Amino acid sequence: MPDNSADMLHKLIKDHLGVPKHGVECGAWFPAYVRLKPYAKHAQFKLLLIEPQPSPATELERAFSKYSNVSVLRKAIHPTEKSVVLDIPWHSKLGKYPSSCAYVQGTESPLLSSRGPSWKIWDRVTAAAVPFSSVDDGTFDVAVLDMEGAEWLALQDMVSRPKIIAVEFYSVSGYVNPHRDEIMAWMDANGYVLTAAIEEDAFFLRMDGSVL
């Protein structure tokens, strides 16, 4: 059994997909944190990185500019709103922004749960938002949703039925995704089983082997 989230994702991909054909990461953040990065070298693999924070999105565009099969979307995901406000917390131990992730204002984020009242809101950014269905052509076979508590905003509007879905679900503080019940019901209704839970992530595997 892999001992970290990234290794578990790669094991599941190796065991069930080999080389994936089309992946998406919502909340990709900085290039070093892109978990599907190793597959970008395969020309037949398409990768969509979704990151609404300006600075991380710029870094993603720079890092992946040599890959014609990788695209970066500088927008947030929301099923109904055309824009959202992102809160960017900060702590003096981090140094200068942009060391912290952002979360949709009003979301029960693991950032707040795990790091407590010593964290302050460093900045707020308004980001354009689109429904996930507008960027989903139905062919994603692997999806990574790391959206600081907003994963359900993407999942509820997903057209594809990826073979593998990773969802940020937990934190060391005892945080559980606020939309746990909705996510689990969606997974059950669409033929997924919870196959592993490592670090912050829950991994779901679609059992019928198909990609819609």
C-alpha positions, 0 to 999 in steps of 0.5 A: 500500500502506498504511503502517500497520496501522490503514490496512491494516485499513480498506482491506481492509474498504473493498475487501471489505466496505464497511461491515461488519455484525458485528465483534469486537476481542479485546484492545481495550485503551483507546478510542483503540486500538480499530481498528473504532471508525470503524464504530461510528457505523453503526447496522447495525454491531454491535461486540463489544469484549473487554477483561479489564483493569478500567481499560481496560474501564471506559474502553471502557464510558464511551467507547462508552456512546452506541452501543447497537450496541457492547458491552464484555465484561470477560472474558478468552478461554480455551477451557477455563479459567474464569479466568486470571491477567493479568500487567501489566508496567511500566517507570518510563518509562511513568509510572503504571499503566495505561499497559501492556497485560496478557498471560495469565500463562505466555504468550510475549508480545511485551511481554516479547520487545520490552521486555526484562528492564528491565520488571517485573511491576507487578500481577497480576489474575485475570480471569474467562474464557470460550471464544470460542465462547460469544460468537460467534454465527457472524456476525462478518465482521471480527475483530481479535485483539490478545491479547499472544500469546494469539490462538490461544486465541480463533481455535481456538474461533471459530465465525464465518469472518470475511472479514477477520482481523487477528492480532498476529503480530510485533514489532520485536524479532523476536518471532513469535507462539508459535502461528504454526504452528497459526494458519497451519494453521487459516487454510489449512484454512479458506480464508484467505490471508495478504494483508498483514503491516504493523507487528505484524499479519498480515492474512488474507482469506477467499477464498470470500467467505462468512460462516458 
